[in-house]
Amino acid sequence: MTATRPTPITNATRLQKPSGMPIHKYRGYDAVDIPDRTWPDQRITKAPRWLSTDLRDGNQALIDPMSPARKREMFDLLVRMGYKEIEVGFPSSGETDFAFVRSIIEEGAIPEDVTISVLTQAREDLIERTVESLVGARRATVHLYNATAPTFRRVVFRGSKDDIKQIAVDGTRLVMEYAEKLLGPETIFGYQYSPEIFTDTELDFALEVCEAVCDVWQPEEGREIILNLPATVERSTPSTHADRFEWMSRNLTRREHVCLSVHPHNDRGTAVAAAELALMAGADRIEGCLFGQGERTGNVDLVTLGMNLFSQGVDPQIDFSQIDEVRRTSEYCNQMEVHPRHPYAGDLVYTAFSGSHQDAIKKGFDAMEADAAAQGRTVDDIEWAVPYLPIDPKDVGRSYEAVIRVNSQSGKGGIAYVLKNDHKLDLPRRMQIEFSRIIQAKTDAEGGEVTPTQIWSTFHDEYLPNPDDAWGRVQLRTGQTTTGTDGRDTITVEATVDGTDTVLSGTGNGPISAFFEALQAIGIDARLLDYTEHTMSEGASSQAASYIECAIDGKVLWGIGIDANTTRASLKAVVSAVNRASR
């Protein structure tokens, strides 16, 4: 009879079907003609300039905007973390923002090396109010924007390109005039301009407007201008976004005096990639919010960007070493939770439930310790290399307790990791398998996650019963070993067997062998299969853990003993296995 073979999958059988969605309503993004682009060969080797816009762009996107107290909490957090440029509000939008800007200036809350930035539209009354908010500031930037994209020109302003460009030029001139009029010599004053929405604006027109603004501001040595090119709505792939930045960077006539700033939003879910590729394409500065707060899908995530640098050995120049504090403060200020899967900061991002992942992580930690010992160094002094963990959780203030969590999908590696990390017990591999089956039965029966406390309680009950609540046939009290002239050991053990106090004696090639002979006298047929031990800490007072695999009356079982005396630890391990056999 000829065997039939299954039909192979082909490209024809893999074809997707049309969705039926109205794709005719939308157009693709325009490519940039830049065949000699250089950004794909670049690498990010240093931190950019950062600007946090949590207090402006992030705040305006909240259902419940920050109170003055929450704003101050956020500002103080950003300062502690090391941000040197912070957009603190839109002071012409209302009294709340204006009062906040005044409060941090008048209360001396702004360190001398921190520049605050305030946003304004290109209307004279708004510009005057904005500059007025900065009186007395040491370092301040006015950020002016106007919409330059075709849809805005046609639908919102109903103006020509020249009309739109004139708005930017006039606004820049007014900023300069009011700064000259209202600000004293104590203020180091800067200017930022944004052609909004850059991602939808024709490149040649965006360049034309930026050049016209520069003609007014006159950037030169010691007088920079910040040109911020916002992806107010993310429209294209990150690669095309990078092309647009390289094109602008190449074509600006006073490029050496321009700080080219990137301000991505996350409408396509690729804001982090867009920001990183824009840096490779020539951007100098990134604007964003902690944890991607902001309008619609949010601004680019400054935490992810900074930690991405850190994970590649590049100093982000921002301190994320207490990432849980950063997250808690952000959640309080924004009244919004950070997702448990958020990169680097979420509750679950350093957690493995999968058995194969847990096993690899445990082996990675073991290998790190071995490599460090071989080099005569500490684990913190060698290159990080643990599977599934891009960084050491300890470097951001996380403990290892959350790295491995056990549920029905977990295996021996995760359980063994918990016991080693929390209780210094390095179980032999076959014992790991044995105990993991016990935990698996528990999770299958009860469902959900098993906490480290529950794992230890189960392990203790299975292998290390409380003497006050003893179970099993044998309870060990004291033991003494002597070595004869023939090199054989004789052991005498005082024990309680089946509830009766007794003395067990035996002789063998070592204390364990002698104890097995002693057990024969009470009808326990035990045979040693494997034995291992280790100290649980350094120092004279350290305890030893002994693990013994035995064949007992046809069953193969492990036992464990813990004691300051290694011989007594071994005898306890045998008793552990013997009692488990009769349980």
C-alpha positions in Angstrom: 0.0 0.0 0.0 1.5 3.4 -1.0 1.6 6.0 1.7 0.1 9.4 0.9 1.9 12.6 1.7 0.3 15.7 3.1 -0.3 18.6 0.7 2.6 21.1 1.0 1.8 24.8 1.8 2.4 27.0 -1.3 2.4 30.7 -1.9 -1.0 30.3 -3.5 -2.5 28.8 -0.3 -1.0 31.5 1.8 -2.6 34.5 0.0 -4.5 37.0 2.2 -7.9 38.0 1.0 -9.0 41.7 0.4 -10.2 43.3 3.6 -13.1 45.2 2.1 -12.0 48.4 4.0 -12.2 51.8 2.2 -8.5 52.0 1.2 -9.4 54.4 -1.6 -9.8 57.2 0.9 -6.1 57.3 1.8 -2.9 58.1 0.0 0.6 56.8 0.7 3.5 59.0 1.9 5.8 60.7 -0.6 9.4 59.3 -0.9 12.4 61.6 -0.6 14.7 61.9 -3.6 18.0 61.3 -1.8 19.8 58.4 -3.5 23.1 59.1 -1.7 21.6 59.1 1.8 24.2 58.4 4.4 22.1 57.8 7.6 21.8 54.0 7.2 25.6 53.7 7.9 25.5 55.9 11.0 25.5 54.7 14.6 24.3 56.6 17.7 27.3 56.8 19.9 26.4 59.7 22.2 23.3 61.1 23.8 21.3 63.9 22.0 20.1 67.0 23.7 16.8 66.2 25.3 13.8 68.3 25.9 10.9 67.1 28.1 7.5 68.4 27.0 5.7 66.6 29.8 4.5 69.8 31.3 3.2 71.2 28.0 2.5 68.7 25.3 1.9 65.8 27.8 -0.2 67.9 30.1 -2.5 69.3 27.4 -3.4 65.7 26.4 -4.7 64.7 29.9 -8.3 64.2 30.7 -7.6 65.9 34.0 -4.7 68.3 33.4 -2.1 68.5 36.2 -2.8 70.7 39.2 -0.1 73.1 40.2 1.1 70.7 42.9 1.3 67.8 40.3 3.1 70.1 37.8 5.7 71.0 40.4 6.2 67.3 41.3 6.8 66.5 37.6 9.1 69.5 37.1 11.2 68.5 40.2 11.4 64.9 38.9 12.6 66.0 35.5 15.3 68.1 37.1 16.4 65.2 39.4 16.7 62.9 36.4 19.0 65.4 34.6 16.9 67.0 31.9 18.5 70.4 31.0 15.7 71.6 28.7 12.1 71.5 29.9 9.1 72.9 28.2 7.1 74.1 31.1 3.9 75.4 29.6 1.8 77.4 27.2 1.5 80.6 29.4 -0.7 82.5 27.0 -3.3 79.7 27.0 -4.6 80.7 30.5 -3.8 81.8 34.0 -2.9 78.3 35.3 0.0 77.9 32.9 1.2 81.5 33.3 1.1 81.2 37.1 3.1 78.0 37.1 5.8 79.5 35.0 6.0 82.5 37.3 6.0 80.3 40.4 9.1 78.2 39.4 11.0 81.4 38.4 10.0 83.4 41.6 10.6 80.4 43.9 14.1 79.7 42.5 13.1 76.2 41.5 15.0 76.2 38.2 18.7 75.2 38.5 21.1 77.6 36.8 22.0 75.0 34.1 18.4 74.2 33.2 16.7 76.1 30.3 12.9 76.4 30.5 10.9 76.7 27.3 7.4 78.1 26.7 5.2 77.7 23.6 3.3 80.3 21.8 1.3 80.8 18.6 2.3 83.6 16.2 -0.1 86.3 17.4 1.2 89.5 19.0 -0.9 89.4 22.1 0.0 85.8 22.8 3.7 86.5 22.2 3.7 89.4 24.6 2.0 87.4 27.3 4.4 84.5 26.7 7.6 86.6 27.0 6.1 88.4 30.0 5.9 85.0 31.8 9.7 84.7 31.6 10.7 87.9 33.3 13.5 87.1 35.8 14.4 83.6 34.3 18.1 82.8 34.1 17.8 80.7 30.9 14.6 80.6 28.7 13.5 79.8 25.2 10.4 80.9 23.4 9.0 78.3 21.1 6.9 79.7 18.3 5.0 77.6 15.8 2.6 77.9 12.9 1.1 75.4 10.6 2.7 75.1 7.2 1.2 71.9 5.8 -1.0 72.1 2.6 -4.2 70.9 4.4 -3.8 73.6 7.0 -3.0 76.3 4.4 -6.1 75.3 2.4 -8.6 74.4 5.1 -7.7 76.3 8.3 -5.9 79.5 7.2 -7.0 79.7 3.5 -3.8 81.4 2.7 -1.0 81.1 0.2 2.5 79.9 0.9 3.7 83.5 1.1 1.0 84.2 3.7 2.0 81.3 5.8 5.7 82.2 5.6 4.9 85.8 6.6 3.2 84.5 9.8 6.4 82.8 10.8 8.6 85.8 9.9 6.4 88.3 11.7 6.1 86.0 14.8 9.8 85.7 15.0 10.3 89.5 14.8 7.7 90.0 17.5 9.4 87.5 19.8 12.7 89.4 19.4 11.0 92.7 20.0 9.2 91.7 23.2 12.3 89.9 24.5 14.3 93.1 24.1 11.5 95.1 25.7 10.6 92.8 28.7 13.6 90.7 29.6 16.7 92.0 31.4 20.4 91.1 31.0 20.1 88.4 33.6 18.2 86.2 31.1 20.0 84.1 28.6 17.4 84.0 25.9 16.9 81.6 23.0 14.5 81.0 20.2 12.8 77.9 18.7 10.7 77.7 15.6 8.5 74.7 14.4 6.9 74.4 11.0 3.9 72.4 11.9 3.1 69.7 10.5 6.5 69.1 9.1 5.7 65.5 8.1 3.0 66.8 5.7 4.8 70.0 4.6 6.6 70.0 1.2 10.3 69.8 2.0 11.2 72.7 -0.2 8.6 74.9 1.5 9.6 73.8 5.0 13.1 74.8 4.1 12.0 78.1 2.7 10.1 79.0 5.8 12.9 78.0 8.1 15.4 80.0 6.1 13.1 83.0 6.3 12.9 82.7 10.1 16.7 82.4 10.3 17.0 85.6 8.2 15.2 87.4 11.0 16.9 85.7 13.9 20.3 85.8 12.3 21.9 82.7 14.0 25.7 82.9 14.3 28.5 81.8 16.6 27.0 82.0 20.2 23.5 82.6 18.9 21.9 79.4 17.9 18.4 78.8 16.6 16.5 75.7 17.3 14.5 74.4 14.3 12.1 71.8 15.5 10.6 69.6 12.7 7.6 68.0 14.3 5.9 64.8 13.3 2.7 66.3 14.7 1.0 63.4 13.1 3.2 60.4 12.2 2.7 59.8 8.5 5.5 57.6 7.1 7.9 54.9 7.9 10.9 55.8 10.1 13.2 55.5 7.2 11.4 58.2 5.2 11.3 60.4 8.3 15.1 60.0 8.4 15.3 60.9 4.7 13.5 64.1 5.4 15.9 65.0 8.2 19.0 64.3 6.2 17.6 66.4 3.3 16.9 69.4 5.7 20.2 69.0 7.4 22.0 69.1 4.1 20.1 72.1 2.7 20.0 74.5 5.6 22.5 77.3 4.8 23.5 78.1 8.4 23.5 74.5 9.6 26.4 74.9 12.0 24.4 77.4 14.0 21.1 75.4 13.9 20.1 72.9 16.6 17.9 70.5 14.5 15.3 69.1 16.8 13.0 66.0 16.3 9.5 65.9 17.8 7.9 62.6 16.9 4.3 61.5 17.7 3.4 57.8 17.8 0.4 57.6 15.4 1.9 54.7 13.4 3.5 53.2 16.6 7.0 53.9 15.4 8.0 57.1 17.1 11.0 55.6 18.9 12.4 54.3 15.6 11.7 57.6 13.9 13.5 59.5 16.6 16.5 57.2 16.5 16.8 57.2 12.7 16.4 61.0 12.7 19.4 61.2 15.0 21.4 59.0 12.6 20.3 61.4 9.8 21.6 64.6 11.5 19.2 65.6 14.3 20.8 67.1 17.4 17.9 67.1 19.9 14.8 65.1 20.8 11.6 66.4 22.3 9.3 63.9 24.0 7.6 62.8 27.2 8.2 60.2 29.9 6.5 57.0 29.0 5.2 58.4 25.7 2.5 60.7 27.2 0.8 63.1 24.8 -1.9 63.7 22.3 -3.7 60.7 20.7 -1.1 57.9 20.7 1.4 60.1 22.5 4.7 61.8 22.0 7.9 59.8 21.6 8.9 58.0 24.8 11.9 59.5 26.4 12.3 56.6 28.9 12.6 54.0 26.1 14.9 56.2 24.0 17.2 56.8 26.9 17.3 53.2 28.1 17.9 52.1 24.5 21.1 54.1 24.6 22.0 52.7 28.0 21.5 49.1 26.8 24.0 49.7 24.1 26.7 51.1 26.4 25.9 54.8 25.6 25.4 57.1 28.5 21.9 58.7 28.1 23.0 61.5 30.5 19.6 61.0 32.2 19.4 59.0 35.4 17.0 56.1 35.2 18.5 54.2 38.1 15.3 54.4 40.1 12.9 53.7 37.3 10.0 52.7 39.7 10.2 56.1 41.4 10.1 57.7 37.9 7.1 55.6 37.0 5.2 56.2 40.3 5.7 60.0 40.1 4.6 60.0 36.4 1.5 58.0 37.2 0.7 60.4 40.1 1.2 63.5 38.0 -0.6 62.2 34.9 -3.2 60.2 36.7 -2.6 57.5 34.1 -1.0 54.1 34.6 2.1 52.9 32.8 1.4 49.6 31.0 2.9 46.5 32.6 4.5 45.6 29.3 6.1 49.1 28.9 9.8 48.7 27.9 12.2 48.9 30.8 9.6 50.2 33.3 6.6 48.0 33.2 5.8 45.6 36.0 6.3 42.5 33.8 9.2 43.5 31.5 11.9 41.6 33.4 9.6 38.7 34.1 9.7 35.3 32.5 6.8 32.8 32.9 7.9 30.4 30.2 9.9 27.4 31.4 12.5 27.6 28.6 13.0 31.3 29.2 13.4 30.7 32.9 15.9 28.0 32.3 18.0 30.2 30.0 17.9 33.1 32.5 19.0 30.9 35.4 21.9 29.5 33.3 22.8 33.0 32.2 23.1 34.2 35.9 25.1 31.1 36.7 27.5 31.7 33.7 27.9 35.4 34.7 29.0 34.4 38.2 31.4 31.8 36.8 32.9 34.2 34.3 33.3 36.9 36.9 35.0 34.4 39.3 37.3 33.2 36.6 38.4 36.8 35.9 38.7 37.7 39.5 36.1 40.4 39.1 32.5 41.1 40.3 29.5 40.4 38.1 29.0 44.2 37.9 32.4 44.7 36.3 32.0 42.3 33.3 29.8 42.6 30.2 26.2 41.8 30.8 25.1 38.6 29.0 21.9 37.0 30.3 19.4 35.6 27.8 16.1 37.4 27.6 17.3 40.3 29.8 18.7 43.2 27.6 19.8 45.0 30.8 20.5 44.0 34.4 17.3 44.9 36.2 19.4 45.9 39.2 20.7 48.9 37.2 17.3 50.5 37.2 16.5 49.7 40.8 14.6 46.5 40.3 15.2 43.4 42.4 15.7 40.0 40.9 12.5 38.8 42.7 10.4 39.8 39.7 12.6 38.3 37.1 11.2 34.8 37.2 7.6 34.2 38.2 6.0 30.8 38.1 2.7 29.7 36.6 1.4 26.7 34.7 3.7 27.6 31.7 6.8 27.5 33.8 9.5 24.8 34.1 12.2 23.7 36.3 14.5 26.6 35.5 12.3 29.3 37.0 11.5 27.3 40.2 15.2 26.6 40.6 16.0 30.2 40.1 13.6 31.3 42.9 15.1 28.8 45.3 18.7 29.8 44.5 18.1 33.5 44.4 15.9 33.7 47.5 17.2 30.8 49.6 20.7 30.0 48.3 19.7 26.4 47.3 21.3 25.3 44.1 19.3 22.2 43.2 20.8 19.5 41.0 19.1 19.2 37.6 17.2 16.0 38.3 16.0 17.4 41.6 14.8 20.5 39.7 12.8 18.2 37.5 11.3 16.4 40.4 10.2 19.5 42.3 8.9 21.2 39.2 6.4 18.4 38.8 5.2 19.1 42.3 4.7 22.8 41.5 3.2 22.0 38.1 0.6 19.8 39.9 -0.2 22.7 42.2 -0.6 25.2 39.4 -2.7 22.8 37.3 -5.0 22.2 40.3 -5.3 25.8 41.5 -4.5 27.9 38.4 -2.8 31.3 38.4 0.6 32.3 39.5 2.6 30.7 42.3 4.5 33.3 44.3 8.1 32.8 45.6 6.6 32.5 49.1 4.3 29.7 48.0 7.2 27.9 46.2 9.3 28.0 49.4 6.4 26.8 51.5 5.7 23.9 49.2 9.4 23.0 49.0 9.8 23.2 52.8 6.8 21.0 53.4 8.0 18.5 50.8 11.7 18.2 51.7 12.2 20.1 55.0 9.4 19.3 57.4 9.1 21.4 60.6 10.5 19.4 63.6 7.5 20.6 65.6 5.1 19.1 63.0 7.2 16.1 61.9 6.0 13.5 59.4 7.5 10.3 58.0 9.0 7.3 59.7 12.3 8.7 60.9 13.2 11.8 62.9 16.9 12.3 63.4 18.2 13.6 66.7 21.9 13.0 67.2 24.6 11.0 65.4 28.3 10.1 65.9 30.8 8.7 63.4 34.1 6.9 64.1 36.7 5.7 61.6 38.4 2.4 62.2 41.9 1.3 61.4 40.6 -0.3 58.2 39.3 3.1 57.0 35.6 2.1 57.3 33.2 4.4 59.2 30.8 3.3 61.9 27.8 5.5 62.6 25.6 5.5 65.7 22.4 7.5 65.3 19.8 8.4 68.0 16.5 8.7 66.2 12.7 8.3 66.6 11.5 5.6 64.2 7.7 5.1 63.8 7.2 7.0 67.0 9.7 5.0 69.1 13.0 6.2 70.3 15.8 4.0 69.1 19.5 3.8 68.3 20.6 2.9 64.7 24.1 1.6 63.9 25.9 0.7 60.7 29.3 0.5 59.0 30.3 1.4 55.5 32.7 3.2 53.3 31.8 6.6 54.6 29.1 8.1 56.9 26.3 7.9 54.2 27.1 4.3 53.4 27.1 3.4 57.1 23.8 5.1 57.6 22.2 3.2 54.7 23.3 -0.1 56.5 21.8 1.2 59.8 18.5 1.8 58.0 18.5 -1.8 56.8 17.9 -2.8 60.4 14.5 -1.1 60.4 13.5 -2.6 57.1 14.4 0.4 54.8 16.1 -0.7 51.6 17.9 2.5 50.4 20.6 2.9 47.8 22.6 6.0 46.9 22.3 7.2 43.3 23.7 10.7 43.4 25.1 13.1 46.0 26.1 16.8 45.8 26.6 19.6 48.4 27.5 23.2 48.6 27.9 25.9 51.2 25.1 28.4 51.3 27.3 31.4 52.2 30.8 32.5 53.0 32.4 32.4 56.4 32.9 30.1 59.3 29.3 30.1 60.4 27.9 29.2 56.9 25.6 26.2 56.5 25.9 23.4 54.0 23.1 22.0 51.8 23.3 18.4 50.9 21.2 16.8 48.1 20.9 13.0 47.9 19.1 11.0 45.3 18.1 7.5 46.6 16.4 4.4 45.3 14.1 3.4 48.2 11.9 0.4 48.0 11.6 0.8 44.2 11.1 4.6 44.3 13.7 7.2 43.1 13.5 10.2 45.3 15.6 13.2 46.3 16.2 14.5 49.8 17.8 17.6 51.1 19.5 18.4 54.4 20.8 21.8 55.7 23.2 22.0 58.6 26.4 23.7 59.7 28.0 20.3 59.8 28.3 18.7 56.4 28.0 15.1 57.7 24.8 15.9 59.6 23.5 17.7 56.5 24.0 14.5 54.5 22.2 12.4 57.1 19.3 14.8 57.1 19.2 14.6 53.3 18.9 10.8 53.5 16.1 11.1 56.1 14.3 13.6 53.9 14.3 11.1 51.0 13.3 8.1 53.3 10.4 10.0 54.8 9.2 11.2 51.4 9.2 7.5 50.3 6.7 6.6 53.0 4.6 9.7 52.7 
